[in-house]
Amino acid sequence: MTANLSSSPSAEQNIDAIQIDQNWLRSLPSKDADPLSVPSIFLDPAASGYGGAKLIVDGVEGSALDIPALSIAGVYVNRNPYTAEFAEPGKGRIEVITRRGSRKNYRGNLSLVLRNSALEARNAFAKTKPLLQRAVPELDFYGPLGQKLTFYLAGKYYVNNERAIIHAVTPSGPFVENFKSPDRGAYLLGRFDYRFNPAEKLVLSYGFRNKSTRGQGVGGFNLPERATDSFGRGNDLKLAQLSTLSSSLINELRLAWKSGTERADGLVDTPAIIVLDAFNTGGSQVSRRSRETSADLQDLVSLVKGRHAMRFGGGFRPRFFRVRDASNFLGTFTFSNLARLTEGRPFLFKVNEGDPEVSFSQHEFYVFFQDEIRIVPNLSVSLGLRHEVQSNLADRNNFGPRLAFAYSPGGQRTVVRGGIGVFYDRLSWKMRQDSLLYDGARIRQLVVANPGFPMPWDEDARLSITPPSVIRIAPGIRAPYRTQASLSIERQFSHHSNYVKLEYTTIRGVKLYRMRNVNAPLPLTGIRPDPNFVNIDQYESSATSRTHGLTATYQGRVRRRFNLISQYTLSKTVNDTGGSLPANNYDLRGERGRADFDQRHRFNLVGIFDLPFNSTFSCILNLSSGAPFDITTGYDDNLDTVANDRPPGVGRNTGNGSGRANVDTRLAKRFQLEGNKRKLKMEVGIDAFNVFNHVNLKNFVGTLSSPLFGRANASHAARQLQASLRFYF
């Protein structure tokens, strides 16, 4: 991890940017060699848009990091927070840069990561220690192919024989069991760099993934018959051309093509039975097929002229989807509690029928301009503007201005920074899919309150007595946006690599997405506004949020041997949407409360200590206060067919879960091995996750009708040990 303050402060740099290179990726404890496990802890969920943080790989947006860990040259969080080049602020995105081949020598790495339950502690919610075997072998090889061409090849195979922990309460009593849920994954990456001349380079890369997961969806309240098997395959092709047209002008052209398929099927074909926060049984009734094909075209220009360092360009991203979703075609019964199940009195039955296939497209376009102006040697200002357009969103007025400054008063060791920017979200393709599938014509969604059991209705009369329920996108829906502003002070210590930063940030979310049933029974009459439908669940852009945060960051080296970064955040986020339907569809005041991810205190420390004899010791410390949970009655008191009603006077997310404390460590030693032509190296390491075996509870139950109300239903992993072996050749 590195951060630098130049002799003149730059508005586009900040010392709390998290930059993790290959050395850090290799040296830090990383469960199953996941390269994003460390940088993700420094993300701010309040800065992430709809769908979470954005992932950028070699300048192209992706949904997952489907490449071998060995192929990653660096990972960055919060680099250039207010740049107009990206749609998200710095703490809402992760940027990944892949490795390239060597122009002089042939090199390679072989690594193996192993975990086994014999070396692990028992989870607090398991009667017996769940069996676990994991192996992650990786291999890369790279070098020159002539004077102008280099290659890089990497592969990874992932084997995971894990077991989920079921912790439920059935009519027969507590049900605790371990359930096998294996998954496999293969990932390949090939990259070729061709340098036409010192001023022009072409990069071609290809990625492949193939994944299979079996027995998923089981665990917690879900019994074994709820298992689902899923499979996925994808191909990614990228082409980038970097042209240095002059000493002050650079052009980057990027082309990307992506194709992927996903399939998921439940293993049991029976109606589902849901007893709220007690147990879930019956088939999962998952039956999905999807294919996505997309492209990405970008052209970016960097120009330096006098005091101005400009960057501008644009991009176009066409996306095409084909989906077949025949889920819940056998129906789902929902009960408020175990007593109602024994009496055979469900409060709800849902079932889908009809044509489950749909094809649609969604295209995105953006342009941006950024200019950093060096006004005087100790003051720089960055001005930017970004405009985004989406094909299935009528709203075109999505201009996002950005402003940042850096000022060093009276010297170079203290820098005052500030910034403000507007960041727009996109309409999710999933929202578009739901509105097309569940329109009442393609798929007819039937919702019945207080049905019979096990037969919910008279089969001959069901179509005439049951109007459909539909999902819609509100007319005139807009793109949500967040306005982020921050002010900070940075101080460089006497040693050039030690910095401290104190920053205040505020984020205001406007026109955020929520779903609301606009056909719920009216409060006074109990009559639905449109008698032709039961529910009309509508996506709207009508929610808001507010975040205040104070962050202190220290980064540097201690006594030449200990390199670390530590960060403490005191924050508060309130909003009026949690991604689910509101308790009262006509009075949303009760939805205003703590955000689902709101945690008052978060402290993270990452460090590497250089030991004698070519050894290293590293650790990751995470401390955080508890996240909230919602308290509900477990009954459909207002007859809107959703059992999310709250007790009188209780607002959203008034429950509070317990905090989390976790320490991960790694001890590694590197050996020199004599080869025929050159010295080979080997590294042996042992990782310990949750080394003190602290029980970190999660999934707190807020349903009053549940026998587990107020208690956690699961915990994060107990202590786990992982062995790793790596050869450098």
N, C-alpha and C positions, 0 to 999 in steps of 0.2 A: 504494500500500500504506500503510495507516494502522493505528495502534494507539494507544490512549489509556489512561492511568491516571487514574481519577477521584480527586477529593480524598480520598474514602474508598474503600479497596480493596474490590473486589467479587469474591466467590468464583466468579462466573460470567463473569469477564473474564480475559483473559491477553494480555500484550503480544506474544507470539510468534504470535498469530493472523494468518494471511496474508489480507489483504483487498485485492483487486485491483479497482479501479474502472475506469470507461471510459477514463480518461486513461492508466492503466497498460496496459490492454489494447491501446490504440492505439499506445503509444510503445515497447513491448518487441518484440524480434524474435519472430515467431510464424510457424512454417512452415505455409503454406497457411491462414493466418488461424485457426489452431486455438486457441480461447480457454482450453483446459484444459492446454496444453503447459507453461505456467509453473507454475500451482498444483500440478500433479501431481508436480512434483519435490520438493515439501515434504510429501508423504504418507509415512507410515510403513507399509511392507507388513506389518509384524508386528501393527499395529493393525487391519488390514483382515480381515474375516471370509472365509468360504468364498465364492469368486467374486470377490474383490478389493474395492476401495474402493466405497462407495455414493455414488451421485449423487442429489442432492436439487435439484429445479428448482421454484422458487416453493413450497417446502414439500412437494412431492409427489415420491416416489421414482421414479426412472426408470433405464433400462438404458443409455442413450446420450444425448448432447447433440445432438439432432436439430433444432437451431434455428440461424438465422443468427447469426454472431458480432456483428454490429451491434446485435442485439436484447438483448445482455447488459449489464445495469447494473453488476453486480459479481459476483465469485467469491470464496468464502471457504473457507479450510482451517483446521481446528483452532479454530473459534469455539465457545466454551463446551464444553470437552473432556468434562466429566462430566455434562452435562445428561441427564435422563431422557426428554426428548422424542424422542430418536433412539436407534436400536438400536446405533449404532456410536460409538466414541470419536471425539474431534475430528480426530485424524490419520488416521482411517479413512474419512472422508467429505469430499465436495466439495459445497458449497452454492452454487447459482446463483440470482441474482435477475434477472428480465427487466425491460426498460425499459417505461415507460408514456408516454402522450402528454402534450403540453403543453396547459395550460389557456388560454394566451394567444396563442401564435403557431404558425404552421405551419413545420415544420422538416423537413429531410431530409439524408441522406448517401448518397453513391454512392462505392463503393470497388471497386478492381480490383487483384488480386494476380496476378503473372505470374512463372513460372519456366521456364527453357529450358536444356537440356543444353549449349548452346553456351557458357554462362557458368559451367559447373561442372567440377570436377575428376573424373578417372576413379577409380572405385571400385577398391580394391586387389585385388579378386578378379575383375575384369573384364579381358578382353583388350583390348577397345575400349570407349570411353566409351558407356554406354547412352543411347539417345535418350530425351529427356524433354521433354514440354510440359505445363505446368499453368496453368490459369487459374481464378480464383475471383472472379467478379463478385458484388457484394452491393448491395442498395438498400433503404433504409428511408424512410418518410415518416410524419409524425405531427403531431397538432394537435388543436384543439377541434372538437366537433360540438355546438354550443350551449353553454349556460352550465354544464351539469352532466355532459356526456359528452365524453370524450376518446378518441382512437383512436391506435393504433400498428400499422403494417404493415411487414413486412420480408420480403425474399426473398433466397435465395442459390442460385447454380448452381455446381456443382463439376465441372471437367473435368480429368481426369488421364490423360495418355498416358505412362505410366511403363513401364519394362522391368525385369523381375526378372533376377537373376544366378544362373545355374546353375553350380555348382562341384562336380562329381562325378567318380568314378573308375569307368569301365566296363571290361569285358574288353578293349576296344580301347585303353584308356589313359585319360588325363585328358580330361574333357569339360567345357569352359567355353564358355558361350554366354549371350547376352542374349535375353530372351523378353518380348514385348509383353504387358502386362497392364493394359489401360485400365479406368477406372471413371468413372461419372457419378453425380451426385447433385443433387437439387433439394430445397430446404427453404423452407417458408413459415411465417410466424407472424403472426397477427392478434390484437390485444389491445384490449379496450374497457373503460374505467373509467367507471362511472356513480356520481356522488355524490348520493344522495338528499338529504342534508343534511350539515352538518359532522360529524355523529356516525355516519353510516352510508354505506358504500361497497360497490359490487358490481363485481367484476372478472370478465370473460369472455374467455377466450383459446382460440385454435384453432391447432394445429400440424399440418403435413403434411410428409411426407418420401417421396421416391421415389429408390431407389438401384439401380444396376446395376454389377456388376463382372464382367469377363471375363478369362479366362486366369489365374484365381487358383490358388494352391496350387503353382505352378511356382517353382523357385528352390532353391538349396542342393543337396540330393541329388535333388530331384524333376525328372525330365526333362519335355520339353514335352507328352508324351501324358498327363501327370497333370493337365492343366488342368481347371478347373471354372468354370462361369459361375453367377453367383448374382444374384438380384433380390429387392428388398424394398420394401414400401410400408406406410405407417402413418399413422394419424390420432389426434390427441390433442385432447381437449376438456376444459377446466378452468373451474370456476366457484367463485369465492371471495367470501364476504361478510364484511366487517369492520364490527363494530358496537361503538361506544363507548357503553356503557350508562350509565357515569358516569365521573367523573374518575379512579376507581380500578378500574374493571371494564371489560374488553374481551373480546369474543367473536369468534373466527374460525371460520367454517364453510367447509370446502373440499370440493368434489365434483370428481372427475376420471373420465374415461372414455377408454380407450385400446384401439385395435384395430390389429393389424399382421399382415402375411403375409410369409413368407420362402420362397424357392424356390432350390434349388441342384442343378445337374446336371453330371455329368462329360461330357467331350466324346468320349471313346473308350470303346467297350463291349468291353473285353477283360479277362481276368484280370490282377490286379496282381502285380508281382514286386518284392519288397523284398530288397535285399542290404544288410545292416545297415551303416549309416554308410559306404556306398560309392556306391550309386545306387538310385533307385526308378523303375521303368518300368511300362508297362501302364496301363490306365484307372484313374482315381481311384475309379470306381464309386460316386460320390456321387449320390444321388437322394433329395432331401428336400423335403417340403412341410410347412409349419407355419403355424398361425394361433393367435394369442393375443388374447383379449378380456379386459380387466380393468377394474375400477372402483376408486375410492379415495374413501372417505368419512371425513372428519376433523372433529372439533369440539374447539377449543382455547380455554381460558379463561385470561386473565391478571388477577390480582387483587392489589392492593396494600392492605394493612391494617396500619397502624402500622409496626412494624419488619419486617414480613413482605412479601416480593414472591413471590407464588405463581403457578404456571402448571400447569395440569392439563388432562387431556382424554383422548381415545381415538380409535381409528380402526379401520376395517374395510376389508379389501382382498380382494374375490373375484376369482379368476383362472380362466379357462377355456382349455383347450388342445385343439387338434386337430392330430395329427401323422401324417404318412406318411413313413416312412424305409425305403426299399428299397435302402440302401447295401450294398455287398459281396455282391450277389446273384450275381456271377460268380466270386467267390473270390479269395483272395490267397495266393500262395506266399511264404514267407520263408526266406532263405538266410543262413547265418552269415557267409559271406565269398565272394569272387570265385571261389576254387578250388572251393567246393561248388557254385556256379552252373555252372561249366564241367563238373563231373562230373554235373550234374543231380540233386543230392541236397539238396532243401530239408529243413529240420527241421520245418516246419509248413505246414499248409494250413487256411485258415478260409473258410467260405462261409455265407451266410444264405439261408433260404428260408421261404416261408409268407406270412402276412397282415401287411403292414407298417403297418397303420393302427391308431390308438388315439386315444381321446378321454378326457380326465380333467379334474378341477378341483382347485384348491388355494386354500384361503381362509386369510387371516391376520387376526388381531385383536390389538389392544394397548390398554392403558390406562397412564397414567402420572400421577405427581404430583411436583411440584418446589416447594421452598420455600427461598428465600434469606432468611436471618435476619440483620439488622444488630444484632449483640449489643452492641457498643460502636462508636464512630466508626471505630476502626482495626482492627476484627475483624468479619468476616462469615463465615457458614457456610451452605453449600447442602446440603440434604438432598433426596434423590429416590428414587423407587421406580418401576420399570417391570415390567409383566407382559405376556408375549406367549403367544399360543396359535396353533397351526397345525392345519388340518383333517386333514392326512394324517400327523400326528405324535401318537402316543398320549401322549407326555410333556407334561404340563400344568403341571409344577412349575417354570416358567421365570420366577422372580422375580429382577429385577436391581436391587439397591440401589446408590445412588450417593451419594457424600459428597465435598465439596470445601470448602476454607477459604482465606481470604486474611487475612494479618495484617501490619500495618505497624508495626514496633517503633520508637518514638521519632521518627517523622516520616513523610512521605508519599513520599519518594524511594526507599525500600527496601521491598519487599513480599515476604513469604515465602508461598508457595502450596503446597498439597498436595491430593491427592485419591486416591480409590480407588473403583472401580466394577466391576460385573459386567455383561458384554455378551454377549448370546446370539446365536447364528447360527440360520439357518433350514435346513430340509431343502430342497435345491434341487429345482426342478421337473424338471431334467434327470435326477436320480436316480430320481424317480418315473416319468418316461417310460421310462427304461431297464428298470426292473423290470417294467413292464407289457408292453413290446414283446418283450423277450428273456426271456420266461417259459417257453420250451420248447413252448408251445402256439400262441401267436400267431406268433412268429418262431422257427423252429428253427435254432439256431446250431450248425453242425457244425465240430468242431475235430479235425484228424487230425495226429498226430505221425509224422514220417518218411514222408510220402506219396510216391507216384510222381510223376513229372514228364515230360511236361505233363499226364498224366491221373492224378489223385490216387488213384483207386480204381476198382473195378469198378462201373459204374453200376447194375447190377442188384442189387447186394448192399449198396449204401452205407447205406440206411436201417436195415438189420438189424444191420450191424456197427458203426455209429457212433452212440453215444448222444449226445443233444444237450448243449450247454453253455448255462447260464442265468445271468442277473443277478438278484440279489435284494437286498432291503433287510432287514437283520438284524431279527429279532423284538425288540421292546423298544428300538429305536434311540432315542437321546436327542438333544436339541438341544445342540450344542457351546457352550461359553462360554469367554470370556477374562476374567480378572481383571487389571485394569490399576491400578497405583498409581504415583504420582509425587510428587516433592518438588522445589521449585525456589526460587530467589531471584532477584528482579528488582531492577534498580537504574536509576533515572532520573538521567541526567547533568544538568549545570547547564542545558543547553539543553533545553527542555521536550519536544522531539520526538526525543530520542536515548535509547535504552534498550538495556540488555544483560540477558540472562537465562541462567542456568545451571540445567539441569534433569536430574534422574536419573529414569528410568522403568523399571519392570519389568512384564512382561506374562507371565502364565501361562495357557496354553491347555489346556483339559481336555475330554475326550470329543470330540476333533476327528474329522472324517470321514476315513476311509481305505477303500480297497477291498482285500479279501483273498480268495484262493481257498481256501474251506473244504473243497474236495474234491480238493485236490492230493494226489499220491501220498504215503503215509505214509513218513517217513524210513527206518524199519527194514525194512518189508515191500515198499514200492513199490506197495502196493495203495490204490486210491482208496476212501475211506470209503463212498461211495454209488455202487454200480456202475451205477445207472440214468442217471448223468450223467458227462460228462468233467470240465468245470469248473463250479463254482458260485462265481462271483465275487460277493462279498457286500459291500454298503456297510455299514460299521460306524462307531460313534462310540466309538473306543477309543484314539485317538492323543493325544499330548500335545506341548506346546511350552513353551519358556522363552526370554524375551528380557530382556536387560539393555542399557540405553542411556544415554549421557550426551550431552546436547545443549547447545551454546552458541549463542546467537542474539544478533545485533546488528541494530538497526533504527533508522534516523534520517536526518538530513540533515547533510551535511558542507559547511561554508562556503556554505550557502544554495543551492548550485547542484547538489549531488550528493545524490540521494535513493536510499537503498539498503537492502537487507536481506541479511544473510549468516548462514549457519547451518552449523555443523559438528556431525556426529554420530559418536560412537564407539559401536558397538553389536555385539552378538553374539546370534544366534538359533539355537537348536538345536531340532529336532523329530524325530519318527519317522514322518513321512508326507510324501510329495512329490506325492501325487495319482495315483501309479501303483501297480501291484501290488508287494508286497515281494519281495525275492530269495528269502527262505525264509518260506513262509506259516505255518510252525509255530514259528519262532524269530525274533521281531521285534527282538531286541536289536541286530542289525546295521543296523537302519534308523535308529537314533539317531545323528544327525549334524547337520552344518550345514544349515540351511534352504536351499532352492533360491535364495531371494532374499538370503541373508545376505551382507552386505558390511561389513567392519570399519569402514571410514572412508568418510564421505560429506561433501562440502563443496559448498555451493551459494551463489552470490552473484548477486544481481539488482540492477541499478542503472540510474538515468537521470541523465544530466548535461545541465543546461540550458546551451546554447551561445548566443553572441550571434547576432543577425540572425534571431531567431525559429526557431532550430534546436535539435535535441536529439540526443544520442548516448546509446545504451543498450547494455547488454551482459548476457549471462547466462553465468556460469562454472559448469561442473559438473566435479567431480573425485570419483572413487570408486575404491575398491580392487576387486579381482576377485571375482566370484561363483563358487561351487563348481560342479563337475560330477561326475557319477557315473562310476565305473570298473567296467566289466563285461567278462566274457570273450567275449561274443558267441555263446555256446553255451547250450543248454538242458541243463545238467548234471544238474539234479534232476528232469527229465522232467515239469515242471508246465506245459509248452507255452509258456513265456515265456522268451526269451533275455536275462534280466536278472541272471543269476548273476554273483557277484563272485569274484575270486581269493581264496584262503584268507587270512584275516586282514585283508581290506580291507573297511572299512565304507562306508556310504552317503556320497556327496558328499565324497570325500577328494581329488579333483582340484581344482585352483584355476586359474581363468581369469585373464586379465590385467586390469588396471585400465582406467579410462576417463578421458580428459581431453578436454573440449570447451568451446569458446568460440563463442558466437553474438553478433553485433553488429547494430545498426541505426542508421543515420544518416538523419535526416528534417528537412525544412524546410517550414514553412508560409508560404503566400503569401496576401495580401489581394487579392481580385478585386472590381472595381467592378461592381455589378449595377444594375438599373433603380431598385429601391426600397431595397436594403440591400446592405451589403458581403458578398460571397461569399468563401469561403475554400477554398484548395486545399493539400493536403499531398502532397509527393513523398518517398518513402522508398526506401532500399535496405537489404536485410537480407543478412547473410552468416552462414551456418550452418557450424560447424566451420571457422572462418575460417583457422586455421593448418593445415588439411588433415591433422590427426593421424589415423593409422590406429587405430581403436578396434575391436579384434577381438571376435567373439562366436561362439556356437554351437561351443564346444570339444567335440571328439570324445573320448568316454571308452571306446569299444568296442575292446578289445584286438585283435580280429580285423579291424578296419578298417585300410586302408592309410593313413588319415589320423589314426591314434590320437595323442592329445596335441596335435593341431593344431586351429586354428580353421577353420571352414568358411565363414565369412562375416564381414563387418565392417559397422559402422554407416556411414552415408552419408559420402562424401567432401565436400569443400567445395562448398557450393551457394549461389548468389546468387538473390535474389528482389527484384523491383521491385514497388512498390505506389504507387497513385495514389488519392487520396480527395478528394472535393468535399463541402463543407458548404454547404447552401443553406437 
